[in-house]
Amino acid sequence: MSRLLDAIRRSMVAKLSLGVAGAVGALLVGLSWHHGAVEIDSLRRSAAGSAERLAGVVAGSVEHSMLLGNGIAVKEMIRGLRERLPGAEVRVFDPWGAPVFGPTPPAPLPGSLPAPVREALSTGTRRTAPGPRVYRPMPNEARCHPCHDASREVRGVLELVPAPGWEARPSAALPDGAHERALSAVVHSGFVHVMTARQAARLDDYFAELVEATPGLTGVAVHDATGAVRFGRRVDALPRAETEASLVPGAAFRLVETREGRVALVPLPAERRCQACHEDRAAVRGVLAVGFAPGRLSAGAGEALEASVDASVRTIMVSSLGRLAFAFLREVVGTGAATEAALWDDSGRRAFTSVDGVPPEEVREPLARGVRRLAVTAGPDDERVLVAEPMRNGPDCARCHGADPPIRGVVTVSLPTGARAAREESIRRTLAFAGAVLVLTVVTLALLLHVLVLRPVREIGGAAEAVGRGDLSASVRSAREEGDEVQRLGSRINEMVVGLRTREVLTRYVSRATAEAAHGAARLPSLASVAPSGERRPMAVLFSDVRGFTAFSERVAPEAVVELVNRYLAAQAEAVGAHGGDVDKFVGDELMAVFDGPDAAGRAVLCALSLVDAVDRARRGGDEPRVGVGVAFGEVVAGSVGSPARMDFTVMGDVVNTAARLVGAASAGEVLVTEAVRDACSAGPACPSFVPLPPLVVKGKREPLTVFRALGPALYSRK
């Protein structure tokens, strides 16, 4: 076993083979999982087919019962389905997504009701609330007893939120005729719903109740296509010619002035829902005339709105058992006279409201697009299949629902898929086992890859990133020279880092130019092509030397001499670097630096002045020596010198010798420069002052040198 593990540890092929084996195992488990999923999908399809057939049957039954005007039968049918089909859920939604024909919810606790509703139900008196919001009790009349408890005095509460201009104290002035237009629209809506319920016999009483209860209303009548009064009583002083003018196809709402006041004429076009009862195909069915007393609505519009809505709701409720009250309240809000309307029953339930709720998710698409929706949902006890079947607004349905909504409702059927629970349980056990094997395989494979491959690779990557940031202390701890491929790669990375550290250390012992030359030579294809060479270029050469160093070293201990030299050379090297120069070499207490590039002479002179100042600041006593500096400028030969086995990079030429002679002649704290330096520096961006000195005779020169002493602050730095 140990040999096997050692072979896996040392071979990437073995590791990949292990990964492939795990992948094959996962594939086998996946096939088993797929087979079980196909079986479960078959069970779901079977349950979905049953739900679709039941939804179709329920939708047809609802349509048939509604066409007979028997909403109570629909409610009883749905209740019977729930009792006979355990686990089945059947619901019906109206065109706005609100549930209908469902079980009556329990009555709320009296303390949870809004105070105005509770008081209106208990006292039978009208209440108001901020908004303004009006709560008008509806008396329990004898005609209401077939549906409402006869022992109660109040059978419900009408809630209205008047729009601006319709309050008890109007908050806004409305255009002339706005009150008459809105109230006649309320009467028109009530008339249409009573006719839709096939209760035309109630219209005379309905119109009479409107006139008696609504302040400012003097009469309501419906004229047929010939102009004769069909329902209600003729409105006084209405000329026949005005009535006939509204019987023309395409006629619009008109407000006519008469000697008795105003009459609103609302044309009654032949809509599709009218053809369910009327056989003729005339373009106009008639006209609705609503008479108003002069000046009565300006101060009592709010009371007139409440009374007309109250009377209309009561007639609609006894005509259609409440199934059209919801649509009527929405139409009241649509007139602009109210922003919200609702009905509360005698137990405090909000039975009908004009405010659109949010349709449940399962019926949104069927209502919006008219398509069947099939979904599988996970219930608390079992998985369920839900089918939402839209009910289209056919020609026969338009009698009650009008022609506007293309979808008149949605039937949803939800069935549990637990009828075949035993078979599904067997499949689930198989899937659970396959899933456990899959998880175990994946976890094992992930751990192996992480420990044997990913972690070493990440360690190598981290070391490479650290080296890229300049951190040469990084290393790969898992590297093994005798390990697998990844571990051997880590060993190569460690060797590379050691080489980089060696190079970094070497740069401290050679000049920058030497390091750059070595770096360029390392890029050549072969070290055999590296040979001594040089090129001519203009450069400034600077020499500095500690004056009186020999005498000083005789007076102090050797350790103090070494400390002083290091302190002086460190200050001088910093000055050279600050002015863009390169320290070529240190020779005892002497420093040689070169300056290349634009304004090399000017930077060298300013560096010399800065160097003298830096050494003076580094001195720790008056007995410590100072430095002298010499600077020369001209063409030199810069390049590699030595043998192929041992080379150095330096500069040579007369300029170098001249600078060395100048530093020998410079006294402590003095900077001597050649005439070439003075001329080159004068053309540069920064120029210190120069003081001419007597010609200097130096060894190796036939003619005396023209020299200058440089003066000025050393504040220049290379841009």
C-alpha positions in Angstrom: 0.0 0.0 0.0 2.8 2.4 0.9 4.4 1.7 -2.5 1.2 2.4 -4.3 0.7 5.7 -2.4 4.3 6.6 -3.1 3.8 5.9 -6.8 0.6 8.1 -6.9 2.5 10.9 -5.0 5.3 10.8 -7.5 3.3 10.6 -10.7 0.9 13.1 -12.2 -0.3 10.4 -14.6 -1.5 8.3 -11.6 -3.2 11.3 -10.1 -5.0 12.1 -13.4 -6.0 8.4 -13.7 -7.5 8.6 -10.3 -9.5 11.7 -11.4 -10.7 9.9 -14.5 -11.8 6.9 -12.4 -13.8 9.3 -10.2 -15.4 10.9 -13.2 -16.5 7.6 -14.6 -18.0 6.7 -11.3 -19.9 10.0 -11.2 -21.2 9.3 -14.7 -22.6 6.0 -13.7 -24.3 7.6 -10.7 -25.6 10.3 -13.0 -27.2 7.8 -15.3 -28.9 6.1 -12.4 -30.1 9.5 -11.2 -31.4 10.3 -14.7 -33.4 7.0 -14.8 -35.1 7.8 -11.5 -35.8 11.4 -12.7 -37.5 10.0 -15.8 -39.7 7.7 -13.7 -40.7 10.6 -11.4 -41.4 12.8 -14.5 -43.8 10.1 -15.8 -45.7 10.1 -12.5 -45.9 13.9 -12.6 -47.3 13.8 -16.2 -49.9 11.3 -15.2 -51.0 13.5 -12.3 -50.9 16.6 -14.6 -53.2 14.9 -17.1 -55.7 14.1 -14.4 -55.6 17.7 -13.2 -56.0 19.1 -16.7 -59.1 16.9 -17.4 -60.6 17.9 -14.0 -59.9 21.6 -14.7 -61.6 21.4 -18.1 -64.7 19.7 -16.5 -64.9 22.3 -13.8 -64.5 25.2 -16.2 -67.3 23.9 -18.4 -69.6 23.3 -15.4 -68.9 26.9 -14.1 -69.7 28.3 -17.5 -72.9 26.4 -17.8 -74.1 27.3 -14.3 -73.2 31.0 -14.8 -75.1 31.1 -18.0 -78.1 29.9 -16.1 -77.5 32.8 -13.6 -77.0 30.4 -10.7 -73.8 31.4 -8.9 -74.9 29.5 -5.8 -74.8 26.2 -7.8 -71.2 26.9 -8.7 -70.3 27.4 -5.1 -72.0 24.2 -4.1 -70.4 22.3 -6.9 -66.9 23.4 -5.9 -67.6 22.5 -2.2 -68.8 19.0 -3.4 -65.6 18.5 -5.4 -63.5 19.3 -2.4 -65.4 16.8 -0.3 -65.4 14.0 -2.9 -61.8 14.3 -4.0 -59.6 14.2 -0.9 -56.5 16.3 -1.4 -57.8 18.1 -4.4 -58.0 21.9 -4.3 -60.4 23.6 -6.8 -60.6 27.4 -6.9 -62.2 30.0 -9.2 -60.8 33.5 -9.8 -62.5 36.5 -11.4 -61.0 38.6 -14.3 -59.0 40.6 -11.7 -57.4 37.6 -9.9 -59.7 37.7 -6.9 -61.0 34.3 -5.6 -64.7 33.8 -6.0 -67.1 31.0 -5.1 -64.8 29.9 -2.3 -65.8 29.1 1.3 -66.9 32.0 3.4 -64.0 33.1 5.6 -64.6 33.3 9.3 -66.0 36.5 10.7 -63.3 38.8 12.1 -63.2 39.7 15.8 -65.1 42.9 16.5 -62.0 44.5 18.0 -60.1 44.0 14.8 -62.6 46.0 12.7 -62.0 49.6 11.8 -63.8 51.8 14.4 -66.2 53.5 11.8 -67.2 50.1 10.4 -67.9 48.6 13.9 -69.9 51.7 15.0 -71.9 51.8 11.7 -72.8 48.1 12.1 -73.8 48.4 15.8 -75.6 51.8 15.8 -76.9 51.9 12.2 -75.7 55.5 11.8 -73.4 57.0 9.2 -69.7 57.4 10.2 -66.8 59.2 8.7 -63.0 58.9 8.9 -60.1 61.1 7.7 -59.4 60.9 4.0 -62.3 61.8 3.8 -63.8 58.3 4.1 -67.6 57.7 4.5 -69.2 54.6 6.1 -72.9 54.4 5.3 -75.0 51.6 6.9 -77.3 49.6 4.7 -80.6 48.7 6.4 -81.8 45.1 6.4 -85.0 45.5 4.4 -87.6 42.7 3.9 -86.3 42.1 0.3 -82.9 41.4 1.8 -84.1 38.7 4.2 -83.8 35.7 1.7 -80.0 36.1 1.9 -79.4 38.0 5.2 -80.4 37.2 8.8 -83.8 38.9 9.4 -82.9 39.5 13.0 -80.2 42.0 12.1 -81.1 45.7 11.6 -78.1 46.4 9.4 -77.0 44.0 6.6 -73.8 45.8 5.7 -71.8 49.0 5.3 -71.1 50.9 2.2 -67.6 52.5 2.3 -66.9 55.4 -0.1 -63.9 57.7 -0.5 -65.2 60.7 -2.4 -62.9 62.3 -5.0 -62.0 66.0 -4.7 -65.1 68.1 -5.4 -67.5 65.4 -4.0 -66.9 65.8 -0.3 -69.4 67.2 2.2 -67.3 70.3 2.0 -65.9 70.3 -1.5 -62.1 70.8 -1.6 -62.0 71.6 -5.3 -64.3 73.2 -7.9 -65.3 70.9 -10.8 -66.2 72.0 -14.3 -69.8 72.8 -15.0 -71.8 69.6 -15.6 -69.2 67.3 -14.0 -71.6 66.3 -11.2 -74.4 65.5 -13.5 -72.2 63.5 -15.8 -70.8 61.3 -13.0 -74.2 60.7 -11.3 -75.8 59.8 -14.6 -72.9 57.3 -15.2 -73.7 55.7 -11.8 -77.4 55.4 -12.7 -76.4 54.0 -16.1 -74.1 51.3 -14.5 -76.9 50.3 -12.1 -79.4 50.0 -15.0 -77.0 47.9 -17.1 -76.3 45.4 -14.2 -80.0 45.0 -13.4 -80.7 44.3 -17.1 -77.8 41.9 -17.2 -79.3 40.0 -14.3 -82.6 39.8 -16.4 -84.5 41.7 -13.7 -86.1 44.4 -15.9 -89.2 44.1 -13.7 -87.3 45.8 -10.9 -86.3 48.9 -13.0 -89.4 51.0 -12.2 -89.0 50.5 -8.5 -85.2 51.1 -8.8 -85.7 54.4 -10.6 -88.3 55.5 -8.1 -86.0 54.7 -5.2 -83.2 56.7 -6.8 -85.4 59.8 -7.3 -86.7 59.5 -3.7 -83.3 58.9 -2.0 -81.0 61.1 -4.1 -81.1 64.9 -3.4 -81.3 66.9 -6.6 -82.5 64.0 -8.8 -86.0 64.7 -10.3 -86.5 61.8 -12.6 -85.1 58.7 -14.4 -86.4 57.1 -17.5 -85.3 54.8 -20.3 -86.6 55.5 -23.8 -86.6 52.8 -26.4 -85.4 53.1 -30.0 -88.7 54.8 -30.9 -88.4 57.4 -28.2 -91.2 55.9 -26.0 -90.6 55.6 -22.3 -89.9 51.9 -21.5 -88.9 52.1 -17.9 -89.3 54.8 -15.2 -91.3 58.0 -15.6 -90.8 60.6 -18.3 -88.6 63.5 -17.2 -90.6 66.6 -17.1 -90.0 69.4 -19.7 -87.7 67.2 -21.8 -88.5 67.9 -25.5 -89.0 64.9 -27.7 -86.6 66.4 -30.2 -83.8 66.2 -27.7 -84.5 62.6 -27.0 -84.6 61.7 -30.7 -81.2 63.5 -31.2 -79.7 61.0 -28.8 -81.1 58.0 -30.6 -78.8 58.6 -33.6 -76.0 56.0 -34.0 -72.8 57.4 -32.6 -74.5 60.0 -30.4 -72.6 61.0 -27.3 -73.5 62.1 -23.8 -75.4 65.4 -23.7 -76.5 67.7 -20.9 -79.7 69.5 -21.9 -81.1 72.7 -20.2 -84.9 72.7 -19.7 -87.3 75.0 -17.8 -87.3 72.5 -14.9 -83.5 72.2 -14.6 -81.1 69.9 -16.5 -81.4 66.5 -18.1 -78.5 64.2 -18.8 -79.0 62.0 -21.9 -76.9 58.8 -22.0 -77.2 56.9 -25.3 -77.7 53.1 -25.0 -75.8 51.5 -27.9 -76.6 47.9 -28.8 -73.8 46.0 -27.1 -73.0 42.3 -27.5 -74.4 41.5 -24.1 -77.7 43.1 -25.0 -78.2 40.6 -27.8 -78.6 37.8 -25.3 -82.1 39.1 -24.5 -82.9 41.3 -27.5 -83.3 39.7 -30.9 -83.2 42.8 -33.1 -79.9 44.1 -34.3 -80.5 47.8 -34.1 -77.4 50.0 -33.6 -79.1 51.9 -30.7 -81.1 50.3 -28.0 -82.4 53.6 -26.5 -81.4 56.5 -24.3 -81.3 56.9 -20.5 -82.6 60.3 -19.3 -81.7 61.5 -15.8 -83.3 64.8 -14.6 -81.6 67.2 -12.1 -83.1 70.1 -10.2 -81.4 73.4 -10.8 -78.6 74.3 -8.3 -79.1 71.3 -6.0 -75.8 69.4 -6.8 -73.5 72.3 -6.2 -73.7 71.9 -2.4 -75.0 68.3 -2.0 -73.0 66.4 -4.6 -71.4 64.1 -1.9 -74.8 63.2 -0.4 -76.3 62.6 -3.8 -73.3 60.2 -4.7 -73.8 58.2 -1.5 -77.5 57.9 -1.9 -77.4 56.9 -5.6 -74.6 54.3 -5.0 -76.5 52.9 -1.9 -79.8 52.5 -3.8 -78.1 51.0 -6.8 -76.1 48.4 -4.7 -79.3 47.3 -2.9 -81.1 46.7 -6.2 -78.1 45.0 -7.8 -77.7 42.7 -4.8 -81.3 41.5 -4.8 -81.2 41.2 -8.6 -78.0 39.1 -8.9 -77.2 37.7 -5.5 -74.2 40.0 -5.2 -72.2 38.6 -8.1 -72.3 41.9 -10.0 -71.7 44.2 -7.0 -68.0 44.0 -7.4 -68.1 45.2 -11.1 -70.5 48.0 -10.1 -68.1 49.4 -7.4 -65.3 49.4 -9.9 -67.5 51.4 -12.4 -68.4 53.9 -9.6 -64.7 54.6 -9.1 -64.3 54.8 -12.9 -66.8 57.7 -13.0 -64.2 59.9 -11.2 -66.7 60.7 -8.3 -64.9 58.3 -5.9 -61.4 57.0 -5.5 -62.4 53.8 -3.6 -65.5 51.9 -2.9 -66.2 48.8 -0.8 -69.0 46.7 0.9 -68.7 45.2 4.3 -71.2 42.4 5.3 -73.1 42.2 8.5 -70.3 40.2 10.2 -67.5 42.7 9.4 -66.0 40.9 6.3 -65.0 43.2 3.5 -67.0 41.3 0.8 -66.4 43.5 -2.3 -63.9 46.3 -3.0 -62.9 48.4 -6.0 -59.3 48.2 -5.1 -57.4 45.7 -7.3 -55.5 43.2 -5.3 -52.4 41.3 -6.5 -53.4 38.2 -8.4 -51.8 35.0 -7.2 -48.8 33.9 -9.2 -50.5 30.8 -10.6 -53.2 32.8 -12.4 -51.2 35.9 -13.6 -50.2 34.3 -16.9 -53.6 32.7 -17.7 -55.3 36.1 -17.1 -52.8 38.1 -19.1 -52.3 35.7 -22.1 -55.2 33.3 -21.9 -53.0 30.2 -21.9 -53.1 27.2 -19.6 -50.4 27.1 -16.9 -49.0 23.8 -15.5 -46.7 23.9 -12.5 -45.3 21.4 -10.0 -45.1 22.8 -6.5 -43.7 21.3 -3.3 -46.3 21.4 -0.6 -45.7 20.9 3.2 -46.8 17.3 3.0 -46.5 16.2 -0.6 -45.6 17.4 -4.1 -48.6 18.8 -6.0 -49.5 19.4 -9.7 -51.4 22.6 -10.4 -53.3 23.4 -13.6 -54.7 26.9 -14.2 -57.4 26.8 -16.9 -58.5 30.2 -18.3 -62.2 30.8 -19.1 -62.6 32.9 -22.2 -65.3 35.5 -22.5 -67.5 34.0 -25.2 -70.5 35.6 -26.8 -72.9 34.1 -24.2 -70.6 35.2 -21.3 -70.5 38.8 -22.5 -74.1 39.3 -21.2 -72.7 39.5 -17.6 -69.1 40.2 -18.1 -69.2 42.7 -21.0 -67.0 42.6 -24.0 -63.9 44.2 -22.5 -62.2 41.4 -20.6 -61.1 38.7 -23.0 -60.7 36.3 -20.1 -63.6 36.2 -17.6 -61.9 34.1 -15.0 -59.5 31.2 -14.2 -60.2 27.8 -12.7 -57.3 26.2 -10.8 -57.0 22.5 -9.9 -54.3 21.2 -7.6 -53.8 17.5 -7.1 -51.2 15.7 -5.0 -48.9 13.3 -6.7 -49.0 11.0 -3.6 -51.5 8.5 -5.2 -48.4 6.5 -6.3 -46.4 7.3 -3.2 -45.2 3.8 -2.7 -43.6 3.6 -6.2 -42.1 7.1 -5.8 -40.6 6.2 -2.4 -38.8 3.3 -4.0 -37.4 5.6 -6.7 -36.4 8.1 -4.1 -34.5 5.5 -2.1 -32.6 4.6 -5.2 -31.9 8.2 -6.0 -30.8 8.9 -2.4 -28.3 6.1 -2.6 -27.0 7.2 -6.0 -26.8 10.8 -4.7 -24.9 9.7 -1.6 -22.4 7.8 -3.8 -22.1 10.8 -6.1 -21.4 13.2 -3.2 -18.9 10.8 -1.7 -17.1 10.4 -5.0 -17.0 14.1 -5.6 -15.9 14.9 -2.1 -13.1 12.3 -2.2 -12.0 13.4 -5.7 -12.0 17.0 -4.6 -10.0 16.3 -1.5 -7.4 14.2 -3.4 -7.0 16.9 -6.1 -6.8 19.6 -3.5 -4.1 17.9 -1.4 -2.1 16.2 -4.2 -2.4 18.8 -7.0 -4.2 22.1 -6.2 -2.5 23.0 -3.0 1.1 22.5 -4.4 0.2 24.4 -7.6 -1.3 27.2 -5.5 1.8 27.3 -3.4 4.0 27.5 -6.5 1.7 30.3 -7.9 1.9 32.2 -4.6 5.7 32.0 -4.6 5.8 33.2 -8.2 3.5 36.2 -7.4 5.7 37.1 -4.3 8.8 37.0 -6.5 7.1 39.2 -9.1 6.4 41.7 -6.3 10.1 41.7 -5.4 9.9 39.5 -2.4 12.9 37.2 -2.8 12.3 35.5 0.6 9.5 33.4 -0.9 10.0 29.6 -1.3 7.9 26.5 -2.1 7.9 24.4 1.1 6.4 21.4 -0.6 9.2 21.1 -3.2 10.9 17.8 -3.4 13.8 16.9 -5.8 12.6 13.3 -5.8 8.9 14.0 -5.7 6.3 14.1 -8.5 6.2 16.5 -11.4 4.6 19.4 -9.4 7.0 18.9 -6.5 10.0 18.9 -8.9 8.6 22.1 -10.5 8.6 23.6 -7.0 12.2 22.7 -6.6 13.1 24.5 -9.9 11.2 27.6 -8.6 13.3 27.5 -5.4 16.5 27.3 -7.4 15.4 30.2 -9.5 14.6 32.3 -6.4 18.1 31.5 -5.0 19.6 32.7 -8.3 17.6 35.9 -8.1 18.7 36.5 -4.5 22.4 35.9 -5.6 22.0 38.5 -8.4 20.4 41.0 -6.0 23.3 40.6 -3.6 25.9 41.0 -6.4 24.4 44.3 -7.5 25.5 45.7 -4.2 29.2 44.9 -5.0 29.3 46.2 -8.6 28.2 49.4 -10.3 24.8 49.8 -11.9 26.4 50.0 -15.3 28.2 46.7 -14.6 25.0 45.0 -13.5 23.2 46.3 -16.6 26.0 45.0 -18.8 25.8 41.6 -17.2 22.0 41.5 -17.6 22.4 42.3 -21.3 25.1 39.7 -21.7 22.9 37.1 -20.0 20.3 37.6 -22.8 22.8 36.5 -25.4 22.3 33.0 -26.8 25.7 31.8 -25.6 28.2 33.0 -23.0 30.9 32.3 -25.6 29.8 35.4 -27.5 30.5 37.6 -24.4 33.9 39.4 -25.0 35.6 42.6 -23.8 34.3 45.6 -25.8 33.8 49.3 -25.5 32.1 52.4 -27.1 32.9 56.1 -27.1 30.4 58.4 -25.5 30.4 61.8 -23.8 30.3 61.4 -20.0 31.2 63.4 -16.9 33.6 61.7 -14.4 33.8 62.7 -10.7 36.5 61.7 -8.2 36.4 62.5 -4.5 39.1 61.9 -1.9 39.3 62.4 1.8 41.9 65.1 2.4 44.4 64.3 5.2 43.1 60.7 5.5 46.6 59.2 6.0 47.4 61.5 8.9 44.0 60.9 10.4 44.3 57.1 10.2 47.6 57.3 12.0 45.9 59.1 15.0 42.8 56.9 15.5 42.1 53.2 15.9 41.5 51.1 12.7 37.9 50.4 13.7 37.2 54.2 13.8 38.9 54.6 10.4 36.6 51.9 8.9 33.5 53.5 10.5 34.5 57.0 9.1 35.1 55.7 5.6 31.8 53.8 5.5 30.0 56.9 6.8 31.6 59.2 4.3 31.1 56.9 1.3 27.4 56.2 2.2 26.8 60.0 2.3 28.6 60.5 -1.1 26.9 57.5 -2.7 23.5 58.9 -1.8 24.4 62.3 -3.3 25.5 60.6 -6.5 22.3 58.6 -6.8 20.2 61.7 -6.1 21.8 63.5 -9.1 21.4 60.6 -11.5 25.0 59.3 -11.4 26.4 55.9 -11.0 29.1 54.9 -8.5 31.7 53.2 -10.6 34.0 52.0 -7.8 35.3 52.7 -4.3 39.1 52.7 -3.8 39.8 53.0 -0.1 38.7 56.4 0.9 38.3 57.5 -2.8 35.0 57.4 -4.8 34.7 57.4 -8.6 31.3 58.2 -10.2 30.2 58.7 -13.8 27.3 60.7 -15.3 25.7 60.0 -18.6 22.8 61.4 -20.6 21.4 65.0 -20.9 23.1 67.7 -18.8 25.6 65.2 -17.5 28.3 67.9 -16.7 25.8 70.1 -14.8 24.5 67.2 -12.7 28.1 66.1 -12.0 29.1 69.6 -10.7 26.0 70.0 -8.6 26.5 66.5 -7.3 30.1 67.4 -6.3 28.8 70.5 -4.4 26.1 68.3 -2.7 28.7 65.6 -2.0 31.0 68.1 -0.1 28.0 69.4 1.8 26.8 65.9 2.7 30.3 64.9 4.0 30.5 68.0 6.1 27.1 67.1 7.7 28.3 63.6 8.3 31.4 64.8 10.2 31.2 64.3 13.9 34.0 66.6 15.0 36.2 69.4 13.8 39.2 67.0 13.7 37.6 64.7 11.2 38.9 65.3 7.6 36.9 66.8 4.7 36.8 65.8 1.0 38.0 67.3 -2.2 36.4 66.7 -5.6 37.5 66.8 -9.2 35.1 66.8 -12.2 36.0 66.4 -15.9 33.8 66.1 -19.0 34.4 64.7 -22.5 34.5 61.5 -24.5 35.4 58.3 -22.8 35.5 54.6 -23.7 32.8 52.8 -21.7 32.6 49.0 -21.8 33.8 45.7 -20.6 37.5 45.2 -19.8 39.3 42.1 -18.7 39.5 38.5 -19.9 36.6 36.3 -21.0 36.9 34.5 -17.7 36.8 37.7 -15.5 35.5 41.1 -16.8 34.5 44.4 -15.3 32.6 47.4 -16.8 34.3 50.8 -16.4 35.2 53.9 -18.3 38.6 54.9 -19.6 40.3 57.8 -21.3 42.0 61.1 -20.8 38.8 62.5 -19.1 39.2 59.9 -16.4 42.9 60.7 -15.8 42.2 64.4 -15.8 39.5 64.0 -13.1 41.9 62.0 -11.0 44.5 64.7 -11.3 42.0 67.4 -10.3 41.0 65.6 -7.1 44.6 65.3 -6.2 45.0 69.1 -6.5 41.7 69.9 -4.7 42.0 71.0 -1.2 39.5 70.1 1.6 36.0 71.2 0.7 37.0 72.3 -2.8 35.5 71.3 -6.1 37.8 71.7 -9.2 36.4 71.4 -12.7 37.8 71.6 -16.2 37.0 74.2 -18.8 34.9 71.7 -20.7 32.8 71.1 -17.6 32.3 74.9 -17.2 31.3 75.3 -20.8 28.9 72.3 -20.8 27.4 73.3 -17.5 26.8 76.9 -18.7 24.5 75.6 -21.5 22.5 73.5 -19.1 19.3 74.2 -17.2 21.1 74.6 -13.8 24.5 76.3 -13.5 26.4 77.1 -10.3 29.0 79.9 -10.3 32.6 79.2 -11.3 35.8 81.0 -10.1 38.8 80.8 -12.5 42.0 79.6 -11.0 45.6 79.7 -12.2 46.4 77.1 -14.8 47.3 73.8 -13.3 50.3 71.7 -14.3 49.5 68.1 -14.0 51.5 65.0 -14.6 51.2 63.5 -18.0 50.0 66.8 -19.6 52.3 69.0 -21.8 50.1 72.0 -21.4 48.8 73.4 -18.1 45.0 72.8 -17.5 42.5 75.6 -17.3 40.6 74.9 -14.1 37.8 76.5 -12.2 36.5 76.3 -8.7 32.7 75.6 -8.5 30.6 77.4 -5.9 26.9 77.2 -5.0 24.3 75.2 -3.1 23.9 71.5 -4.0 20.1 71.5 -4.4 19.8 70.2 -7.9 18.2 66.8 -8.5 17.5 65.0 -11.8 14.0 65.4 -13.2 
